[in-house]
Amino acid sequence: MARTASRRGDVPPFYVMELLRAAREAVEAGADVVRLEAGQPSTGAPRQVLEAARAALDGELLGYTDAAGIPALRQAIARHYRDDYGVEVDAQRIVVTMGSSSAFVLGFLAAFEVGARVAVGVPGYPAYRHTLTALGCTPVVVPTGPDTRYQLTPAHLDGLGPLDGVIVASPANPTGTMLSADELAALAAWCRAHDAWLVSDEIYHGITFGSPATTALAVDPEALVIHSFSKRFSMTGWRLGWMVVPEALHGPVLRLAQNLAISAPTLSQVAAVRAFEATGELDGHVRRYAANREVLLRGLPEAGLDRFVAPEGAFYVYVDVSEHTDDAVAFCEELLREAGVACTPGVDFDEVRGRHHVRLSFAGRTAEVEEACRRLGRHLRARRLV
């Protein structure tokens, strides 16, 4: 019998990675491209983090750490919950991971048996669905729309049959929309009533344009919370995240971490202890994101793209382009080739309706976002004349 690959790897590709590659190749070939496809900050790690990393390189062994992370970092994260949210979190419940991606793998393995049914709203971050599928779970895909700002509600969950978990994200990727404290509390109550785990993706916390985001821990101390240093802290390539783990999952998560990862990168952990000191620098990034958001809220309708829900956080806007195309992948390729604007097709985030949507990231420089609006307007006006 011929050897074959496991069916666990039979998940869809992540199209944004293809757009990243195509945009990079276009730039390397000399094209003038405004890049709004990347879901990451355009800035590097804070000064304090870099200083700590340099000192660690000169003076520390940088061997393995405890699977849960170094105590200094876990304590700093616990203080962050106390100072920023007014929520007391025992540092022993915090597990430091190799980015939020590793946290999702560990959390899903600990919380869900093979075959578990987990509700996932779409549009949403595709790795939720793909990771669940690869682990033998069943993502229960729930379409959401502008009427609920693309967020799940208890009404969405009623009638889905037994669920073992519900995943929420606030602020969300790709829409930038948020759950209010009351809305999050209602979802938490639904999960408690139905013996389902609430999994809260909070990696865009700290990047909001009005009210601050509510942590799920404020409404459900037993929620499984996933966070990361990649977005707010501008440390994407440092591959560092964390989980706040419910008591029932703490032992399983630690044993899985010991076996699957040993520990998160030591240099990143040591340096990240000082990330919480960089409020001034990080708030400056958020002010720039806010300015970029205003440019898009004004410039996209002027360009002919007016079907979107205004983002409340993160650095994305999710745009309905159905009046221009029914193939978002081809449309993004066209925009890159003919307008010099790189953006992400919505099929990553919603395999069915995403063909009518694109995601624009406004994490870059304000001048680039302004130029993107001008280019999109010129291209779509010329397109209508053909």
Residue pairs with C-beta under 8 A, 6 or more apart in sequence:
8 133
8 134
8 135
8 136
9 134
11 130
11 133
11 134
12 126
12 130
12 351
14 126
14 127
14 130
14 348
15 329
15 344
15 345
15 347
15 348
16 37
16 38
16 39
16 344
16 348
19 37
19 332
19 336
19 342
19 343
19 344
19 345
20 37
20 38
22 333
22 336
22 342
23 33
23 35
23 37
23 336
23 342
26 33
26 336
26 342
27 33
27 35
31 340
32 340
33 336
33 340
33 341
33 342
34 340
34 341
34 342
34 368
34 371
34 372
34 375
35 342
35 364
35 368
36 341
36 342
36 343
36 360
36 361
36 362
36 364
36 368
36 369
36 372
37 332
37 342
37 343
37 344
37 361
38 361
38 363
39 173
39 316
39 344
39 361
39 363
40 230
40 231
40 236
40 363
41 230
41 231
41 234
41 236
41 285
41 315
41 363
42 363
42 364
42 365
43 234
43 285
44 50
44 234
45 53
45 233
45 234
45 235
45 238
45 271
45 275
46 233
46 234
46 274
46 275
46 277
46 278
46 281
46 282
47 278
47 281
48 274
48 275
48 277
48 278
49 233
49 235
49 271
49 272
49 274
49 275
49 278
50 271
51 274
52 270
52 271
52 273
52 274
53 267
53 270
53 271
56 62
56 267
56 270
56 271
57 267
60 266
60 270
62 266
62 267
62 270
63 266
64 262
64 263
64 266
65 263
65 264
65 266
65 269
66 263
67 95
67 254
67 257
67 258
67 261
67 262
67 263
68 74
68 92
68 94
68 95
68 96
68 254
68 257
69 94
69 95
69 96
69 242
69 263
69 264
69 269
70 96
70 266
70 269
70 270
70 273
71 91
72 270
72 273
73 96
73 269
73 270
73 272
73 273
74 91
74 92
74 94
74 96
74 242
75 91
76 272
76 273
76 276
77 89
77 91
77 94
77 96
77 227
77 242
78 89
78 90
78 91
78 94
79 276
80 276
81 87
81 88
81 89
81 215
81 217
81 244
82 88
82 89
84 206
84 212
85 214
85 215
85 217
85 218
86 218
87 215
87 217
87 218
89 217
89 244
92 250
93 244
93 245
93 246
93 247
93 250
94 242
94 243
94 244
94 245
95 103
95 106
95 242
95 243
95 245
95 250
95 253
95 254
95 257
96 240
96 241
96 242
96 263
96 264
96 269
97 103
97 106
97 240
97 241
97 242
97 243
97 257
97 261
97 264
98 239
98 240
98 241
98 261
98 264
98 265
99 228
99 230
99 239
99 240
99 241
100 201
100 203
100 226
100 227
100 228
100 230
100 241
101 127
101 131
101 241
102 241
102 260
102 261
102 264
103 226
103 227
103 228
103 241
103 242
103 243
104 127
104 128
104 131
104 226
105 131
105 135
105 260
106 243
106 253
106 256
106 257
106 260
106 261
107 199
107 224
107 226
107 243
107 245
107 249
107 253
108 118
108 131
108 132
108 135
108 137
109 135
109 252
109 256
110 245
110 249
110 252
110 253
110 256
111 164
111 165
111 197
111 199
111 224
111 249
112 118
112 132
112 135
112 137
112 164
112 165
112 197
113 164
114 135
114 136
114 137
115 136
115 137
115 138
116 137
116 138
116 164
116 165
117 137
117 138
117 140
117 160
117 161
117 162
117 163
117 164
117 165
118 132
118 137
118 138
118 139
118 140
118 163
118 164
118 165
118 166
118 167
118 199
119 140
119 142
119 152
119 156
119 157
119 160
119 163
119 165
119 166
119 167
119 196
120 128
120 129
120 132
120 139
120 140
120 141
120 142
120 167
121 142
121 143
121 144
121 150
121 151
121 152
121 156
121 167
121 168
122 141
122 142
122 143
122 144
122 349
122 350
122 351
122 352
122 353
122 354
123 144
123 150
123 174
123 175
123 318
123 346
123 349
123 350
123 353
123 354
123 357
124 167
124 169
124 172
124 173
124 174
124 349
124 350
125 169
125 172
125 173
125 174
125 201
125 349
126 348
126 349
128 139
128 167
128 201
129 139
129 141
132 138
132 139
133 139
137 164
140 160
140 163
142 152
142 156
142 157
142 160
143 350
143 352
143 353
144 150
144 151
144 152
144 156
146 309
148 156
149 175
149 177
149 178
149 309
149 312
150 172
150 175
150 177
150 309
150 318
151 168
151 170
151 172
151 177
151 178
151 179
151 183
152 166
152 168
152 187
153 183
153 186
153 187
154 186
154 187
154 189
154 190
157 163
157 166
157 187
157 190
157 194
162 194
163 194
163 196
164 196
164 197
165 191
165 196
165 197
165 198
165 199
166 187
166 190
166 191
166 196
166 197
166 198
166 199
167 199
167 201
168 179
168 184
168 187
168 198
168 199
168 200
168 201
168 216
169 200
169 201
169 202
169 203
169 204
170 177
170 178
170 179
170 184
170 200
170 201
170 202
170 213
170 214
170 313
171 177
171 178
171 204
171 205
171 207
171 208
171 213
171 311
171 312
171 313
171 314
172 178
172 201
172 204
172 314
173 204
173 314
173 316
173 349
174 316
174 318
174 344
174 346
174 348
174 349
174 359
175 309
175 311
175 316
175 317
175 318
176 311
176 312
176 313
176 314
176 315
176 316
176 317
176 318
177 309
177 311
177 312
177 313
178 208
178 211
178 213
178 312
178 313
179 187
179 214
180 211
180 214
181 214
181 218
181 219
184 200
184 214
184 216
184 218
184 219
185 219
185 220
187 198
188 198
188 216
188 219
188 220
188 223
190 196
191 197
191 198
191 220
192 220
197 223
197 224
197 246
198 216
198 220
198 222
198 223
198 224
199 223
199 224
199 226
200 215
200 216
200 223
200 224
200 225
200 226
201 226
202 213
202 215
202 216
202 225
202 226
202 227
203 226
203 227
203 228
203 230
203 231
203 232
203 241
204 213
204 231
204 232
204 313
204 314
205 212
205 213
205 215
205 227
205 232
205 313
206 213
206 231
206 232
206 233
206 282
206 286
207 231
207 232
207 286
207 289
207 313
207 314
207 315
208 286
208 312
208 313
209 289
209 290
209 293
209 311
209 312
209 313
210 312
211 312
213 313
215 225
216 223
216 225
217 223
217 225
217 244
221 246
222 246
222 247
222 248
223 244
223 246
224 243
224 244
224 245
224 246
224 249
225 243
225 244
226 241
226 242
226 243
227 241
227 242
227 243
227 244
228 240
228 241
228 242
229 235
229 238
229 240
229 241
229 268
229 272
229 275
230 236
230 238
230 240
230 241
231 314
232 282
233 272
233 275
233 278
233 282
234 282
234 285
235 268
235 272
235 275
238 265
238 268
238 271
238 272
239 264
239 265
239 268
240 264
240 265
240 268
240 269
240 272
241 264
243 253
245 253
257 263
263 269
288 365
288 366
289 315
289 362
289 363
291 366
292 315
292 362
292 363
292 364
292 366
292 369
293 310
293 311
293 315
293 317
293 362
295 362
295 366
295 369
295 370
295 373
296 317
296 360
296 362
296 369
296 373
297 310
299 369
299 370
299 372
299 373
299 374
299 376
299 377
300 306
300 308
300 317
300 319
300 360
300 373
300 376
302 373
302 377
303 373
303 374
303 376
303 377
303 380
304 324
304 376
304 377
304 380
304 381
304 384
305 319
305 321
305 376
305 380
307 319
307 320
307 321
307 322
307 323
308 317
308 318
308 319
308 320
309 318
310 317
311 317
311 318
315 361
315 362
315 363
316 359
316 360
316 361
316 362
317 359
317 360
317 362
318 346
318 349
318 357
318 358
318 359
319 357
319 358
319 359
319 360
320 356
320 357
321 328
321 331
321 356
321 357
321 358
322 356
322 357
324 331
324 380
324 383
325 331
325 356
326 355
326 356
327 355
328 345
328 346
328 347
328 354
328 355
328 356
328 357
328 358
329 345
329 347
329 355
331 345
331 358
332 342
332 343
332 344
332 345
332 358
335 341
335 342
335 343
335 376
335 379
336 342
338 379
339 375
339 376
339 378
339 379
340 375
341 372
341 375
341 376
341 379
343 358
343 359
343 360
343 361
344 358
344 359
344 360
344 361
345 354
345 355
345 357
345 358
345 359
346 353
346 354
346 355
346 356
346 357
346 358
346 359
347 354
347 355
348 354
348 359
349 357
349 359
350 357
360 372
362 369
